[in-house]
Amino acid sequence: MARIGIDLERRIGTVDRRIFGQFIEHLGRCIYGGIYDEGSPLADARGFRTDVLDAVRPLRIPILRWPGGNFVSGYHWLDGVGPRDKRPRRSELAWYAEESNRFGTDEFIEYCRAIEAEPYICINMGSGTMDEAQAWVEYCNGTGNTSWANLRRANGHAEPYRVRYWGLGNEMYGGWQIGNMNAHDYVKKARAFAMVMKRTDPTIQLVGCGQNGWSEWDEIVLGGLAELVDFHSIHLYTGTRDHYTTVFSSHQAERAIRICAALIERVRKLQGITHPIHIAFDEWNVWYRTRSHEDRVGGLEERYDLTDALAIASYLNGFIRHCREVRIANFAQLVNAIAPIFTDAKRVSLQTIYHPLRLYAEHMQAVALDVHVAGEAYDLSPAQEAASVGRIHHVSDLGPFQLLDAAATCDEAGRRLTLAIVNRERDRDLAATVDLGSATAGSTADVWEVNGPHVAATNSFEAPRAVDVRASRLDLRGSRFDYTFPAHSITLLHLPITR
């Protein structure tokens, strides 16, 4: 039997709710036909799909990133403001499409307000100019009698938007990115952009364009931008057709965080940087099925199974374990394109991965606790990893992996505990003793379990609840209790405690 040890005195740090952020891009049907669907009987007067809004709101999104993603490196924000019928229709080169520009800055801000999320805008550092970036900040946040602030007012928005978070380009290291460049050239350009943006609004926070956290690009960019940025971004997508490789690949994110955090600490020490620099893990997901050119043109409409949901929960556990370093994370993406929410013209379907995203955002508490798991482990061999079909990130060297992956949080007063356990074993239930140390479970616990008939189970319009959440209540009293975690499951236990 496994043992899960929790000591309420061993507090890792505060869980920043911004780790439950999301990302929307002009990619396939994420925006048009997803969150925004003018002319649909399901859309409100603003063009927002109301059934999608009903699915989005339970995710309690604290911060929403837009407009890209690869899209932003060819996007000129002025095309997307003013009367919609007068906005130009453009060729969209990132995803081989056409852009109507009917959803732009004003619509994005209104959507953020509708779901009570902070806006996070990534600027165009591919085909865009420094003046264009400065003007975008002034349009959003300007309070003076200037042309850009007055343009916002003329467009019907008297009050400034107060957009706090601004990303300095997207994946500028990549050959797939419009205007890609080497790290030294990026630093030179980003410093110039940062200066005019900060002078326009000194209150904004800037996110430097990182890569995977451990690359030479990350080291050079941090060295060149540390004095100017508040966050350094990491992007990571994992997953293969092998169940165990997929569920354990999420630990690559924790390796990225550890290395990037060390790079940040090093540059702050060497340069005498006094302000904090945190990690913005602003693109992450399981994504391996829809990576061909045809899939990209088709909008990356990945269908997720239960294995993927287990991997997503392990990602979230990792962000909680590293809450001191990771203060922002943005799941990519929200609707239709590699997304938890899927639509057709008349319906919404919740994919398997929707459930851990909702449960964690809803039930995780403010303080992360150190959790020790001792139990059965799985050794993912390099040969097994190499034989997997899909996007491989070589994590076998991080193993052996505990089959039970755990994260725990409590409220500030230490009276409520939420324990999240992912049983990544494909075929077997696993029993564990949960040891609360000097704390005591005081009464009935609420239990939420995400599960399905097998790891390949998917949700669809025809079978919307093949993978679903089962809620129950259980009498758990004392400082120790036994619990059997079903095969291929995610379990959240929420219980009052006394000390």
N, C-alpha and C positions, 0 to 999 in steps of 0.2 A: 504494500500500500504506500502511495506517495505521501509526502508531508509538505504542507504549505504553511510556512511560518510568517506571521505578521506581527510586527512590534510597532505599536502606535507612537512610541517615542522616537522611532527612526524615521523622521520626516525628510524626504528628498528635497521637496520644495513645493512651490505653488504651481498648480496646473493652470496654464494660461488658456482661457476658453478659445482663443484665436487658433488653437490647434485643430479645431473642428470646422475650419474654414473650407470654402468651396471655390470653384473656378469655372467661369463660362467663357467660351471663345466662339468666334464666328467660324464654326467648323461643322459641316454637315447640317444636322437638324438641332444642334444645341440651342441656338438662338431662335432662328426662324423655323416654326413648326414645333418648337420645344417650349421655351419660356414665353415666346412672343409669337402670336399667331393672328395677325390682323385678318378680319373677315370671318374667323371661326365663330360659330355659335357659342363656343366655350370661352371665348375671350371677353374681357371686360372692356370698358371704354378706352382704356390705355393700350389695348392690344395684348395684355397679359393673359395667358391661359389660366383660368381660375382653378381648374382641376390640378394643374401643375403647381400652382401656388399652394393648394391644399396639401400636396405631397411634400413640397419644399419646406413649409413652415415647421413641421415636426422635427426637421433636422437642426433647428435652432442655430442657423448659420451666423457666426459672429463677424465674419469678414469674407467678402466676395471679390475675387480677382478677375480682371477684365482689361482689355479685349483679347489678350493672348499672352502667351502662346505664339506659335509661328505666325499667325495672322497679323500680329501687331507690327511686325517688321516691314510690312508694306502698307500700313494703315495710316491715313491722314485724317485726324480727328475732325477737321473742319468740314469734311465731306458728310459728317454725321450729325450736324446741328442745323437749326433753322427749320423752316417749313418742310415737312417730309416729302411732299410732292415735288419739291424743287431740288432735292438732294440728288447728286449724280450717281448713276449706276456705274460701277467700276469692275474691271477684271480683277479677280482675287488670285494672286499667284502662289500663295502658300499652300492652299488646298485645292487648286485647279477648279475654281468656281467663279461665280459672279456675286458681287456684293451690292445689295440695294441701298445700304446705308440708312434704312428706315429705323434701325435700332442703333442709337449713338449715345453720346455722353449723357444727355438729359434723360433719356429713357433708362440708361443704366443706373443713374442716381435714383430715379424714381423707383426702380425695381428694388434697389438696396433698401430704400425707405419702406417699401411694402413688406419686406421680409425682416426688417429691423437688423440689417447687416451693415457693417462699416465698408465703404467702398475702397478698393485697392486697385489703382490704375497702373498698368505697365505701359511705358512710353515706347514710341518707335525710335530705336537707335539703329535701324537698318537703313531704310530710305528716308527717314525723318531727319529734321534739322534741329539744332540747338534752339533757334528762335521758335520753332513749332512747339517744342517741349515747354519752353518758358510760357508761351501763350496759352497752352493747355492748363498749366497750373493757375495762371491768372484768370482764365475763363472760369475755372471751378472755384477758386478761393478768393479772387480779388474783391476788395471792398472799396477801392478808390474810384475816381472818375476817369477810368481808363477805357480804351476801346474794347479790350477783351472782356472786362467786367461788365461793360455796358452792353456788349453783345449778348451775354448771358441774360441780362435784364430784359433786353429787347425780345429775347426768346421766351420770356414769360417767367423768369426765375429771379426774383428780386434779391433774395438772400443768397449769400455764398454757400457753396456746397460743403466747404470745410473738409475736402478730401485729404486725409492725413498720410496715407501710404502710397508711395510712388516707386515703381520698379524701374531701374535703369536698364531697360532692354530685356529681351528674352533670348536665351540660348545663343548668344552672339558668337560662341565658339564653334557652332555647328555648320557643316557644309550645306545643310538643308535650309539654313536661315538666310533670308534676304539681307545682304550687307554684312555677312559674317566676316570676322577679322581675327587676328591673333590677339593674345592677351595684352601685350604691351600697347597695341593700338587701341584696344578697347578701353584700357585705363586712361589713356590720354583723352579720348573722346568723352568718356563718362565723367571725368573730372570737370571738363568744360560744361557739360550738361548740368551736373550737380550744382555748380556754382550759380548759374543763372536761375535754376529752379529754387534753390535755397534763398537767394536774394529776393526772389519774388514772394516767397512765403517761408520765413525762417522756422515756422512750426512744423513743417512737413517732415516725415521720416522716409529715408531713402533705403531701397533694397538693392544691393549690388548683385550683378548677374554672376552667380556661381555656376559650377558644373555639377559634379557628383560628390563634392566634399573632400576628395582626396587627390585631385589631379593637380598637375603643374599650373593649369589655368587658375584654379582656386587660390593657390599660393601667390601667384603674381597679382591677381586681382585684389586679394585682401591686402597685400603689401602696398598697392597703389591707391586704394580707396578707403582704408581703415579710418582715416581722420574725417571722412565725409559721410559714411554710411552708418545706418543703425542696424541693418540686417544684411546677412549674406545668404543668398538662395542656394538651395540644393534641389535638383530634379532627379527622380528615380522611378522607373517602371520595372516591375519584375513579373515573373510567372512563366510556367512551362506547362506542357501537357501531362507532366508527372505530378501526382498529388503531393508527395512529400517535398519535392524540390520547390513547388509553388509555396507551400505553407511555411517553409523555412527560409525562403529567399527574402522575406520581409526583414530578416535580421541584417541583411546588407544595409538597410537604412540606418540601423544602430551603429554599424561600423562607420558609415559616412558621417554620422553625427559626431562620433568620438574623434575621428581624424580632423574634421572641420573645426570642432571646438578647440582642439590643440593648436591648429593653425591660427585661430583667432586669438587665443591666449598668447601665443608666441609673438604675433605682430603687435598686440597691445603692449606687451612688455618691451619689445625692441623700440617701438616708436613713442612710448609714453602716452598712449591713448587712454584718456580717463573716462570717456563715456562708454557704456556697454555696447557690445555688438552681439546680437543674437542670430540664431539660424531661422530663416524662413524656408521651410520645406514646402515650397509653393507649387510644386507639381509632384504628385505621387499616385500610384495606382497599380493594380494588376492589369497588364496589357501585353498580350502576345499573339492573340488570334488574328487581329485585323491590322497587320502591319505592311501589307503589300501596297503597291501603287493603286491598284483597283479598290482596295479597302479605304485608302485615304481619300480617293475621289468619292467613294460611297459614304463617307462620314463616320467611319470607325465605330460602327454600331455593334460593339462587342456584347455577346450574351454571356452572362456570368452564372457560374454554378456554385455549389456549396463550398467546394474547395477554395474558391476565390474569396468567399465571405470569411472563411477562417483566416486567410492571409491578411485581409483587411483588418480584422480584429487584432492580429499580431502586430501589424504596423501601429495601430493606435496604442496598444500596450507599450510599444517601444517609445513612442512620443511621450507617454506619461512617465516612463522610467527616466527619460532624458528631459524632463520639464524645465530644468534650469537652463538648458541650451536652446531648446526649440520653443519659440514663443509664437510662431505663426506656422500653420500648415494649411495647404489648400488642396483638397482632393480634386483630381482632374478626371472627368468633368461632371457637371451637374445633371444634364438631361441629354439623352439619346447617344451622344458621342462618349464612348467608354464611361458609362454613367449609371448611377443607381436608379434613375427614373427613366422610363421608356414610354413613348407615346405613339399613338396613331392619330388619325383625324378625329376620333371620337372618344378615345380611352387613354388611361394611364395605367401602366404596369410597374410594380415595384420589384426591381431585380433583387437577387439574393443579398448583394452587398449593401443594399439600402438599410437592412435591419441592424447590423452592427454600427453603422454610422449614426443612426437615430438613437439607439440605446445608449451609446457612449455619451453622445451630446446631452442626452436627457438625464442620465443618472450618475455620471462621474462627478465626484465632489471636488472641493477646492484644493486639497492637499494630497500630494502623492506620497505614498508610503513605500518603504523598502520591503520587498517581498522575497522570501527565499523558498525555492521549490527544489525538493529532493525526490526524485522518482525515476521512472523508467525513461531512458533516453534513446534517441534514434541517431544512428551514424549514417549520414548521407554520404555515400562514397563518390569520389570523383568520376568513377566509371558510370555510375547511375546518373550523375548530373550531366555528363557529356552525352549520354544516350537520350536525354530528354529532348523533345522537339519544342522549339520556341526560343524565347529570349532568356538567355542564361547569364546569371551574374556570379557564378562560381562561389558559393557560400559553404561548400563542404569543409573548408578549412576552419570555419567557425564552430563546427560541431564537436562532439555529439550534441544534439538538441534535446532539451526536455520536451516530451510529448505534451505535457501540460504547460501552457504559457500563461503567466499570471501578472496582473497589475491590480493595485489596490489604492483607493483614495478614501479620505475622510473629510468631514467638514472641519472648519477651524476649531470648533470646540471639542472635537474628538468624540462626538456622541453618535455619529452616523457613519457607517462604513459601507463602501461599495467595492466588492471584489469581482473582478472579471477574469474568467478562466476560459481558455481556448483548449479544448481537447483535440489535438491535431492527429491523433491516432485514427486511421481510416476505418478500422473494423471493430475495435473493441472499446467497451466502456472502461474507464479508469477510476478507481476509488482513491480517495485521498482523505487524510486527516488535516483539518484546518485548525491551526494552533494560533490563538489570539494573544498568547503570552499573558500579560497581567490584565488584559481587558476581558470582558465577559459579554457574550451575546445575551441581550436582555429579554427578547420576546420574539414574536413572529417575524420572519424574514420574508421579503418580497423576492421572488425568483423570476427571471426572464431567461428563456432558453431559445436560441436560434438553432433550428435543425431541420432535417429533411430525411427522406428515405435512404439516400446514398450520396456520396460526395459529388457525383455528376448531376445531381438534381438541379434543375433550373426553373425559374418562374416565367410565365408567359401570360398573354391575354386569355388563353384557353385554360391554363392551370396557374392561377395567380398566387396560390398559396402552397405550392409544392415545398418550398422552403419558407418557413414562417416563424413567428414568435409565439411561444406558449408561455403565458403568465400563470404563476401559482403562488401559493403562500405555504410556508413551512415553519414548524416550530423548531428553532435552533437556539438552545440555551447552553450556557456554560462557556468556559474558555477554550474548549476543544470540541469539535464535532466532526463526524464523518459525512462525506458526501460522495456520491458516485456520479462522475461526469460522463454523460453518454458519449458514445463514439461520434466523431465529426460534429462537435457541438460548440457553441459559444454560450456561456452561462454567466449571467450577472446576478450576484447575491447582494441585496441591500438590507442591512439590518441595523437596528439600534444597538448601541453598546454602552456599557458602564465600565468605569475604571476605578 
